[in-house]
Amino acid sequence: MNRWILVSMALIIGLSGASALVAFASSASAIATGRVVLQGGAPASGAWVRPQTSDNLVYADSNGEFTLTSLEEGVTVTLTAWYTGHKTGWVEVAPPVSDITITLAPYASGDDPSYEWNTSYPDPANPVLGCGHCMRPSYDEWQHSAHAASGSNPRFFSLYNGTDISATFTVTPGYKLDFPGTAGNCAACHAPGDAYDAPFTTDMNSLSAIGGEGVFCEYCHKVGNVYLNPTNGLPYNNTPGVLSSRLYRPFPGEQLFFGSLDDVNRRVSYLPLEQKSQFCAPCHQFSFWGVPIYQSFKEWLESPYPSMGIECQTCHMPPGESPYFALPEKGGLARNPLRMASHKDLGLKDLEFMQNTVVMTVTTRLVYEAILVDVAITNTKAGHHVPTDHPGRHLILVVEALDGDSGAPLTQLSGPQVPSWGGEQAGLPGQAYAKVLQEIASGDFPVVSYWNPTRILGDNRIPALGSANSQYTFGAPQFGEAYTITARLALRRTFQAEMDRRGWNEPDIPMEEVTVAGEVNYLYTFFPLVAR
């Protein structure tokens, strides 16, 4: 690594050992050469080699040979090597040094169903267990994420069991009410630790302790592959969650974790898949009764983002702020934070993240005795439709036109109105953006009971980098009088009637608000006012 980069890193990260980094950078000039081989002696052509925690990465040639430069003479350094299908290998050397050999051991290709999962939560009574004991920075982020709550979310159980949010009384529909005596396949995504060996018989009401941890640390770091249809790049039909995932649970005496760093030399193998959207596909792409419900992976796949190199993790797991994923007192090493993904799982709970998703533009112009309003909503940041996945989520746009002097509403002459299912906003000038499901048997809509046969009645959600435009006309006040037009856009977790009867009290998420003020002056009819 360039010495000035190292010095900058020491200053920015603010490590207690920053002076050591600066000293290390002072005269880096030594060289290390060697060879990476597989067990049996075959060259590991293309193996990744780097000084541990450094950005100084080289690739072994066809003979497995490598040369690392810019090392500190006489200072012991750990050189790591990684090759697909193998655990990361390493050797400690004091450059300059030559003829190093790093031998890589393959990781076991089998999967042991009898493996006992480690809990994510630190247990003060047994500090040997619990990922959070050592991986505290990552654990703290994960603990507040939606993944950690997937096995305990009360809104999920309200729908699964057919109850109110407190599970006090019955509310239809509910999966367990509609299909009594069955477990469904919800656990395939919501409780993968329990469901991997029993995807259709794991009842969400009877989870083990590890099942209740949701999408927990060790599960994701034991997934070594996902099964996708090569003809379309999507998971196969009827294979949600664990049914499209390949675990590598180690046999007794072994241990294995997959990670997004190639230089962790403790029972770990680097898995490039962890940094790809395909890793997320099993739980974010599937249909019920042949109707596409959760589609965020396909929406991303068909967007411009794959060609731009932007993955799901780019936005939802951006680089963290800490240089550690394991605590230094537990042996954690400082790395460039830009190399390490956070575990925040950014989503609906993160207001700033959500509000950066779309941009709204409002344009007004006067024509005779009317105010014409154009509203454009552009999905500028989401790599999928807005909103996406759960079909209850929807955007509600309300356009308010007021007389600037009296504050009285101006009469809407034309344009759309919020649909009847829009709760308190129903009938107001505006628009709703949703995938609306209709239940086949009852004809009810909009519904979220996609475990019953449904059809898509309409879908006007906003695709990645796409826009939705709507036009409104309001009667103008008298000549010389002022007016204000305010457009408000909010995201609602599910339909208001559903929330009311189940006792969900989640507030709408304010996404955008734009106000345009003007005056009725026909001399300026051809000069529209624009606001963002």
C-alpha positions in Angstrom: 0.0 0.0 0.0 1.2 3.5 -0.7 2.8 5.0 2.5 0.7 8.1 2.3 -2.5 6.0 2.2 -1.4 4.3 5.3 -0.7 7.5 7.1 -4.1 8.9 6.0 -5.8 5.7 7.3 -4.1 6.1 10.7 -5.3 9.7 11.0 -8.9 9.1 9.8 -9.5 5.9 11.7 -8.1 7.3 14.9 -6.7 4.1 16.1 -4.8 3.9 19.4 -2.0 2.3 17.4 -1.9 5.0 14.7 1.7 5.9 15.5 2.6 2.3 14.7 1.0 2.5 11.3 2.8 5.7 10.6 6.1 4.2 11.6 5.3 1.1 9.5 4.8 3.4 6.5 8.0 5.2 6.8 10.3 3.1 4.7 8.4 0.3 3.1 10.6 -1.2 0.4 11.3 -4.9 1.1 10.0 -7.7 -1.2 8.6 -11.1 -0.5 8.4 -13.8 -3.1 7.0 -17.3 -3.0 4.5 -19.8 -4.2 0.9 -20.8 -3.3 0.2 -24.5 -3.7 -2.8 -26.8 -3.0 -2.5 -29.9 -0.9 -0.7 -32.4 -3.1 1.6 -29.7 -4.6 -0.5 -28.4 -7.5 0.0 -24.6 -8.1 -2.9 -22.4 -7.0 -3.0 -20.3 -10.1 -4.8 -17.0 -9.5 -4.7 -17.3 -5.7 -5.1 -14.0 -3.9 -2.1 -13.0 -1.8 -1.8 -10.0 0.5 -0.2 -8.9 3.8 -3.0 -9.4 6.3 -5.2 -6.3 6.7 -3.5 -4.5 3.8 -4.9 -3.3 0.5 -1.7 -4.6 -1.1 -3.2 -7.4 -3.1 -1.5 -9.5 -5.8 -2.5 -12.7 -7.7 -0.4 -15.8 -8.1 0.6 -16.6 -11.7 0.0 -19.9 -13.5 2.8 -21.5 -11.5 1.3 -20.3 -8.2 4.2 -17.8 -7.8 3.8 -14.3 -6.4 5.8 -11.2 -5.6 4.8 -8.7 -2.9 6.5 -5.3 -2.8 6.4 -2.3 -0.5 6.9 -4.4 2.7 8.7 -3.1 5.8 12.2 -4.6 6.1 12.8 -6.7 9.2 9.2 -6.3 10.4 7.3 -9.6 10.8 4.1 -9.7 8.7 1.4 -12.3 8.1 1.0 -13.1 4.4 -2.4 -14.6 3.6 -3.5 -16.6 0.5 -6.9 -17.6 -0.7 -8.1 -19.9 -3.5 -11.6 -20.9 -4.3 -12.8 -24.0 -2.5 -10.1 -23.7 0.2 -9.6 -22.1 3.6 -7.4 -19.0 3.8 -3.7 -20.0 4.3 -1.0 -17.9 5.8 2.7 -17.7 6.8 4.5 -15.2 9.0 7.7 -13.8 7.6 10.2 -10.9 8.1 10.9 -9.4 4.7 13.0 -9.4 2.6 12.3 -13.1 2.0 12.0 -15.5 -0.9 10.9 -19.0 -1.7 7.9 -18.8 0.6 5.4 -21.7 0.3 1.8 -21.3 1.4 -0.1 -24.5 1.3 -3.9 -24.3 1.1 -6.2 -26.9 2.6 -9.6 -27.5 1.0 -12.7 -27.1 3.1 -15.0 -30.0 3.6 -17.5 -30.3 0.8 -20.1 -32.1 2.9 -22.8 -30.8 5.3 -23.5 -32.2 8.7 -27.2 -32.0 9.7 -26.2 -32.8 13.3 -24.2 -29.6 13.7 -25.3 -27.5 16.6 -25.6 -23.8 15.8 -23.8 -21.2 17.8 -26.0 -18.4 19.2 -25.4 -14.9 18.0 -26.2 -13.4 21.4 -23.3 -13.1 23.9 -23.9 -15.3 27.0 -22.2 -13.9 30.1 -22.4 -17.3 31.7 -20.6 -19.0 28.8 -18.3 -16.5 26.9 -17.1 -19.3 24.7 -20.5 -19.2 22.9 -22.1 -16.3 21.1 -20.8 -14.5 18.1 -21.4 -11.2 19.9 -18.6 -11.9 22.4 -15.9 -11.2 19.8 -17.7 -9.8 16.7 -19.3 -7.1 18.8 -19.2 -4.3 16.2 -21.0 -6.4 13.6 -23.2 -8.0 16.2 -24.5 -4.6 17.4 -25.4 -3.6 13.9 -27.1 -6.9 13.2 -29.1 -6.9 16.5 -31.0 -3.9 15.4 -31.7 -5.1 11.9 -34.8 -6.7 10.3 -32.8 -9.9 9.8 -32.4 -10.3 13.6 -36.2 -9.8 14.1 -37.4 -12.1 11.3 -38.2 -14.9 13.8 -39.9 -12.6 16.3 -41.5 -9.7 14.4 -45.0 -9.3 16.0 -46.5 -8.0 12.7 -45.4 -11.2 10.9 -47.0 -13.3 13.6 -50.1 -11.2 13.4 -50.5 -12.3 9.8 -49.2 -15.9 10.3 -51.6 -16.7 13.1 -54.5 -14.4 12.2 -54.4 -12.2 15.3 -54.1 -8.6 16.4 -50.6 -7.3 17.2 -50.8 -8.4 20.8 -52.1 -11.9 19.9 -55.1 -11.3 22.1 -57.9 -11.9 19.6 -58.5 -13.5 16.2 -58.3 -11.4 13.1 -58.9 -12.8 9.6 -57.2 -13.6 7.4 -54.3 -15.5 8.8 -52.2 -18.4 7.4 -52.8 -20.7 10.4 -56.6 -19.9 10.2 -56.8 -20.6 6.5 -54.5 -23.7 6.6 -54.9 -25.3 10.1 -52.6 -28.2 10.8 -49.9 -27.0 8.4 -46.7 -25.0 9.0 -46.3 -23.4 5.6 -42.9 -22.4 4.2 -42.5 -19.1 6.1 -39.7 -20.5 8.2 -37.7 -21.1 5.0 -36.8 -17.4 5.2 -37.8 -16.2 8.6 -36.2 -19.0 10.7 -33.6 -20.7 8.4 -31.7 -22.4 11.1 -34.7 -24.5 12.0 -36.1 -24.8 8.5 -33.0 -25.9 6.6 -33.7 -29.6 7.3 -37.5 -29.2 7.6 -38.6 -26.4 5.2 -42.3 -27.4 5.1 -42.9 -28.6 8.6 -41.2 -25.9 10.7 -44.0 -24.1 12.5 -43.1 -20.5 13.3 -44.9 -20.9 16.7 -42.6 -23.7 17.8 -39.1 -22.3 17.0 -36.0 -23.3 18.8 -33.9 -20.7 20.5 -31.7 -20.4 17.4 -34.8 -20.3 15.2 -36.0 -17.3 17.2 -32.8 -15.4 16.3 -34.2 -15.1 12.7 -31.5 -14.7 10.0 -28.7 -15.1 12.4 -24.9 -14.7 12.1 -23.8 -18.2 11.7 -26.5 -19.2 9.2 -25.4 -16.6 6.7 -21.8 -17.4 7.2 -22.4 -21.1 6.6 -24.1 -20.5 3.2 -21.6 -21.4 0.6 -23.8 -21.3 -2.6 -27.2 -20.6 -3.9 -29.1 -22.5 -6.5 -30.2 -20.4 -9.4 -31.8 -21.4 -12.8 -29.1 -20.8 -15.4 -31.7 -19.9 -18.0 -33.0 -16.8 -16.2 -30.6 -16.3 -13.3 -33.5 -16.6 -10.8 -34.2 -19.2 -8.1 -36.2 -22.1 -9.2 -40.0 -22.1 -8.7 -41.3 -23.0 -5.3 -37.8 -23.0 -3.7 -37.8 -20.0 -1.2 -35.1 -19.4 1.3 -33.3 -22.5 2.5 -34.6 -24.5 -0.5 -32.3 -22.4 -2.7 -29.3 -22.3 -0.3 -26.4 -24.7 0.2 -25.0 -24.9 3.7 -21.6 -26.2 4.7 -22.1 -27.2 8.3 -18.8 -28.7 9.5 -18.4 -32.2 10.9 -17.0 -32.8 14.4 -13.5 -31.5 14.8 -13.9 -29.0 12.0 -15.2 -25.5 11.7 -15.9 -23.3 8.7 -17.2 -19.8 8.1 -17.6 -18.0 4.8 -16.9 -14.2 4.8 -16.3 -11.2 2.6 -12.7 -10.8 3.5 -10.0 -12.9 1.9 -7.3 -12.4 4.6 -9.1 -13.8 7.7 -6.9 -16.8 8.6 -9.1 -18.5 11.3 -11.3 -21.2 10.0 -12.6 -19.0 7.2 -12.8 -19.0 3.4 -13.5 -16.0 1.3 -16.8 -16.2 -0.6 -17.3 -13.6 -3.4 -21.0 -14.6 -3.5 -21.5 -12.8 -0.2 -20.9 -9.5 -2.0 -23.4 -10.3 -4.8 -27.1 -9.8 -5.0 -27.5 -13.5 -5.9 -26.7 -14.2 -2.2 -30.0 -12.4 -1.3 -32.1 -14.0 -4.0 -33.4 -17.1 -2.1 -35.4 -14.9 0.3 -36.3 -12.0 -2.0 -37.6 -13.8 -5.0 -40.5 -16.2 -5.0 -44.1 -16.6 -5.9 -47.3 -18.1 -4.3 -49.8 -20.0 -6.4 -47.8 -18.9 -9.4 -48.3 -15.2 -8.6 -45.0 -13.2 -8.2 -45.1 -11.7 -4.7 -41.5 -11.0 -3.5 -39.6 -9.8 -6.5 -36.9 -7.4 -5.4 -34.1 -9.6 -6.8 -35.7 -9.8 -10.3 -36.5 -6.1 -10.2 -32.8 -5.5 -9.5 -31.7 -8.0 -12.2 -33.8 -6.3 -14.8 -32.6 -2.8 -13.8 -29.5 -0.9 -15.1 -27.8 -1.5 -11.8 -26.1 -4.9 -12.5 -24.3 -3.4 -15.4 -23.2 -0.6 -13.1 -21.7 -3.0 -10.6 -24.2 -2.0 -7.9 -25.4 -4.9 -5.8 -28.0 -5.2 -3.0 -25.1 -5.0 -0.5 -23.9 -1.8 -1.9 -26.9 0.1 -0.4 -28.2 -2.2 2.3 -24.8 -3.2 3.7 -22.5 -0.2 2.9 -19.0 0.0 4.3 -19.0 0.3 8.1 -17.5 2.9 10.2 -15.4 0.7 12.5 -12.1 -0.7 11.4 -12.9 -3.9 13.4 -15.4 -6.6 12.9 -13.9 -8.4 16.0 -13.0 -6.5 19.1 -9.2 -5.8 19.4 -9.1 -7.4 22.9 -10.5 -10.6 21.3 -7.7 -10.6 18.7 -9.5 -8.4 16.1 -7.3 -6.6 13.6 -7.7 -3.2 12.2 -8.6 -3.0 8.5 -9.6 -0.3 6.0 -13.3 0.2 6.9 -14.0 0.5 3.2 -13.3 -3.2 2.8 -15.8 -4.2 5.4 -19.6 -4.3 4.9 -21.8 -3.2 7.8 -24.5 -5.5 9.1 -27.1 -2.8 9.5 -29.4 -4.2 6.9 -30.7 -0.7 6.1 -34.4 -0.6 5.3 -37.7 0.7 6.5 -36.5 1.4 10.0 -33.9 3.9 8.7 -35.5 7.2 7.9 -32.6 8.9 6.2 -32.0 5.8 4.1 -35.6 5.7 3.0 -35.8 9.4 2.3 -32.8 9.2 -0.1 -34.7 6.7 -2.2 -36.8 9.0 -4.4 -36.9 12.6 -5.6 -40.1 14.5 -6.2 -40.5 17.5 -8.5 -43.6 19.7 -8.6 -44.3 22.1 -11.4 -47.2 24.6 -11.6 -48.5 26.9 -14.3 -51.6 29.1 -14.7 -53.9 28.5 -17.6 -56.9 30.8 -17.7 -58.7 30.3 -14.4 -56.9 27.1 -13.4 -53.7 26.0 -11.8 -52.1 23.0 -13.5 -49.9 20.9 -11.3 -47.4 18.3 -12.6 -45.9 15.9 -10.0 -42.9 13.7 -11.0 -41.6 11.1 -8.6 -38.3 9.5 -9.6 -36.8 6.4 -8.1 -33.2 7.6 -7.9 -31.5 5.3 -5.5 -33.4 2.0 -5.0 -32.1 -0.9 -7.1 -35.6 -2.3 -7.3 -39.2 -1.0 -7.5 -40.5 1.4 -4.8 -42.0 0.0 -2.8 -40.9 -3.6 -3.0 -41.4 -7.1 -1.6 -44.3 -7.3 0.9 -47.4 -6.5 -1.2 -48.9 -4.4 1.6 -46.3 -1.7 1.2 -47.4 1.3 -0.8 -46.7 5.0 -1.4 -49.4 7.6 -1.0 -49.1 10.9 -2.7 -51.4 13.8 -1.6 -51.5 17.1 -3.5 -52.9 20.0 -1.5 -53.9 23.3 -3.1 -54.8 26.2 -0.8 -55.8 29.8 -1.2 -52.8 31.7 0.0 -54.9 34.3 1.7 -57.7 32.4 3.4 -56.0 28.9 3.6 -59.2 27.4 2.1 -58.8 24.3 -0.2 -59.0 25.0 -3.9 -61.4 22.9 -5.9 -59.9 20.0 -7.8 -61.2 20.2 -11.4 -59.3 17.1 -12.7 -56.7 14.6 -12.0 -56.4 11.4 -9.9 -57.5 10.9 -6.3 -56.2 8.6 -3.6 -58.1 5.3 -3.9 -60.8 4.3 -1.5 -58.4 2.0 0.4 -56.1 4.9 1.1 -57.3 5.4 4.7 -57.7 9.0 5.9 -56.3 10.2 2.6 -58.9 8.4 0.4 -60.5 10.8 -2.1 -58.0 13.5 -1.7 -56.1 14.8 -4.8 -53.2 12.4 -5.2 -52.2 8.9 -6.2 -51.2 5.6 -4.6 -48.4 3.4 -5.9 -48.8 -0.3 -5.0 -49.0 -3.9 -6.2 -52.6 -4.5 -5.5 -53.6 -8.2 -4.9 -57.2 -9.5 -5.2 -58.2 -12.7 -3.5 -59.6 -15.1 -6.1 -62.3 -16.7 -3.9 -63.7 -13.6 -2.2 -62.9 -11.0 -4.7 -61.6 -8.8 -1.9 -58.9 -6.2 -2.6 -56.4 -5.0 -1.7 -55.2 -8.0 0.4 -52.0 -9.2 1.8 -53.1 -12.8 2.3 -51.0 -14.1 -0.6 -50.9 -17.6 1.0 -54.4 -17.9 -0.6 -54.8 -17.8 -4.4 -54.7 -14.2 -5.6 -54.2 -12.2 -8.8 -52.5 -8.9 -9.4 -55.2 -6.4 -9.9 -52.8 -3.6 -10.7 -49.1 -2.7 -10.2 -48.0 0.9 -10.7 -44.9 0.9 -8.4 -41.9 2.9 -9.6 -39.0 0.8 -11.1 -35.3 1.5 -10.5 -34.4 4.8 -12.1 -37.9 5.1 -13.4 -40.4 7.9 -12.9 -44.1 8.2 -12.2 -46.0 11.3 -13.3 -49.4 12.6 -12.4 -51.3 15.8 -13.4 -53.8 17.8 -11.4 -56.0 20.9 -12.1 -57.3 23.2 -9.4 -59.6 26.2 -9.7 -57.4 29.3 -9.2 -58.2 32.1 -6.7 -59.0 35.6 -7.9 -56.5 37.7 -9.9 -53.7 39.0 -7.7 -54.3 36.5 -5.0 -51.7 33.9 -3.8 -51.9 30.2 -3.7 -49.7 27.3 -2.4 -49.4 23.8 -3.7 -47.9 21.2 -1.4 -47.2 17.6 -2.5 -46.5 15.0 0.3 -45.3 11.5 -0.4 -45.3 8.8 2.4 -44.7 5.1 2.6 -47.2 3.0 4.5 -46.3 -0.5 5.7 -49.6 -2.0 4.8 -53.2 -1.0 3.9 -54.9 1.2 6.6 -57.8 -1.2 7.1 -55.4 -4.0 7.7 -53.5 -2.0 10.2 -56.6 -0.8 12.0 -58.1 -4.2 12.6 -54.8 -5.7 13.7 -53.7 -2.8 15.9 -50.6 -2.0 14.0 -49.5 1.5 15.0 -46.6 2.0 12.7 -46.6 5.6 11.4 -46.2 6.4 7.8 -42.7 7.1 6.6 -42.4 10.6 5.2 -40.5 10.3 1.9 -40.8 13.7 0.2 -42.6 17.1 0.7 -42.5 19.9 -1.8 -44.3 23.3 -1.6 -44.7 25.8 -4.5 -46.1 29.3 -3.8 -47.4 31.5 -6.5 -49.7 34.4 -7.4 -52.5 34.5 -9.9 -50.9 36.8 -12.5 -51.7 35.9 -16.1 -48.8 38.0 -17.3 -46.6 35.1 -16.2 -48.7 32.2 -17.5 -45.9 30.8 -19.6 -43.3 30.8 -16.9 -43.9 27.7 -14.7 -42.7 27.5 -11.1 -40.6 24.4 -10.4 -39.7 23.1 -7.0 -37.8 20.0 -5.9 
